[in-house]
Amino acid sequence: MTAMSAIGAQIPFLRRYAYALTGNQKTADSYVAACLETLLIDPAALPEGGSVRVRLYKLFQAIWLSVHDGMTLPVELDENEGVHRNLAQLSEFDRQALLLTALEGFYAGEAGEILGATQDEVERALERAMQTAAPSLPGDVLIIEDEPLIAMDLSEIVEGLGHHVVNVATTRAEAVAAARVCKPSLIIADVSLSDRSSGIEAVADILREESIPIVFVTAFPEKVRAARHLAVSEVVSKPFFPGSIQSAVSRALMFGPPATSVHAH
């Protein structure tokens, strides 16, 4: 794949990031267009080193800064007003750090490279952002987990965030039935269930009927990544830290179910 083909493959994601950053697709596309025009005029404008994706976002960042010279650009409320209202509370840097990692899937170090900051600065920005912009309304959470102690731990973490665990299912059939009755706003699922059924298949069944953010908490993250037909918000590996679950749940509820891609942590 040529560099230009690789750049072309990233344009839908760059448009998504620009829209989340501004809250208006027309404004977002004007920034993306400026980025592409810069590359057409001078292909050497793409920064050196790193993956093509990191370099493209780094060029976008340079154009973003040159247009408004570091001033905070107010987020324009468009269709997804709840998310953008939360994002509008953040400083410019914190908003970009959150979107680059939670939405675009960059590691903190990569986000730092794009933003011209250190990994520590990005991680501190993420802590501030999640405290400020995490959803304030409680969500109804369905847990699909066959290990009682793990299910208990997950329930305590979720309820500690102010959310409500509506059911704990241990098999594929239980999970699908519970989702139909409880209508959860978030699902936390494991891969291997008690009757040798699959959490992946349970989630696939549920997603055929409802679009719901999914967080997998599993010792087999590679199986989730291989299930490319699933729109999964987050994957947390076992054993997990409470902070990993807290962040994953907050991000999943904030951004909702993704159209594509899995963010692994």
C-alpha positions, 0 to 999 in steps of 0.5 A: 500500500502506498503512503497516499493509499494509507492516508486515504484509508484514514480519512473517515477516521480523521473526519470522525475525530474532527467532528467529535472535536468541533461538534459540527460535520461541516466545520470538521470537514473544512479542517480535514480538507485543509489537511488534504490540500496541504498534502496535495500541494506539498507531500513532504508536509507529512511529519517524519517518523511513526505510523502513517496514521500518527503522522496524518493526525499530527499534520491535522493538529498543526493545521488546527493550531495554525487556524485558531492559534491555540485559542479554545474553539467552542464545541458546536452542538449538533446531532449528538448533543449529550456527548458534545455538551460533556466535551465542551466542558473540557479544556482544548488539550484535555478534549483532544487527549480524550478523543485521540485515546478513547475515540481514535484508539491511540495509546497515550504516547502516540497521542502525546506525539500528535499533541506535542506533549509527553505521555505523562501530560496526556495521562494526567489530561485523561484523568481530568477529562474523565472526571469532568466529562464522564456521564452524570446520568446513571446507566442500567448495566447488564453483566454477562459473567459466570464467575461469581466473585468477578461478577461481584467485583464488577457490580461493585465497581459499576455501582460505585460509579452511580450506575445500576446493575440490572442483571447478572447472566451466566449463559448465552441464553440468560444474557439474551433473555435478560437484555430483552427484558431489562433493555440495558444501556451498557453490557459488560461481558466475558467470553467463556460462560458457564455452559460452555456457551460464548459471550461473543455469540451472546453479544452478537445475538443482542446486537442484532436487536439493539445497539448497545455499548459493549465492554468485554472483560476477558482473559481472551482479548484476542478472541474479541479482536478476531470477532470483527463483526462486533461493534465493541467499545472497549476490551479490558484484559483479566486480571483487571484493575478497578480503574480500568473498568471505571474508565472503560465503562465511562468511555463506553457510555459517553461515546456509545456503540462504535460503528467499527473498531475495538479499543483494547486496554 
